[in-house]
C-alpha cells in the first residue's frame, strides 16, 4: 500500500510543479490572479444570492439551488480541513511560485474549487447549452489555485467533487 501512496504522491508533485512552474507566463499570471477570485466566498455568495433574489423563473430557481449547494458544500470542506490538516504546497516546497498574500490555513480540499463547482452545477443543469462554458470556468478556478501555489491537484479534484455533489444534490431536491 505504501508503494501506491508514494507513487501517487510523486505524480501529484510532478503535476503540481508542471502547472505551478512549467507553464508560467505573464498572461497566465494576470488571468489566474483574477479567475481565482471567482471561486472566493465574496464572489460566489454575491453571485448565488443576487440571482436568487433578483432573477425570476428558471434563473431564480438555479440561483436558489446554487445558494443551497454553496451552503451544503461548506460543511464538509470545513470538517475535512480540520480532520486532515494538509499544509499548502508553497509552505512545503519553497521553490513553488506563489501569489501575493497567500492563504495560510489548510490546503485540503480547495474551498474555492468547491464553491465555484457548487454554484455552477445548478446553472449548468438548468441551461445545458451553457454547461461547457460554466464547467471550463469552474475548472479554470481550480487550475488557478494550483498555478498560484495554493493547492495540490488532489485538493482541487476533491473540491470539484464535493461542489458538484452539492450542486447535483440541490438540483435533485427540487425535482
Secondary structure, DSSP 8 states (H G I E B T S, - for coil): -HHHHHHHHHHHHHHHHIIIIIT--HHHHHHHHHHGGGGSHHHHHHHHHHHHHH--HHHHHHHHHHHHHHHHHHHHHHHHHHHS----HHHH-TTS---TT---S--SS-HHHHHHHHHHHHHHHH-GGGHHHHHHHHHHHHHHHHHTTS--HHHHHHHHHHHHHHHHHHHHHT-
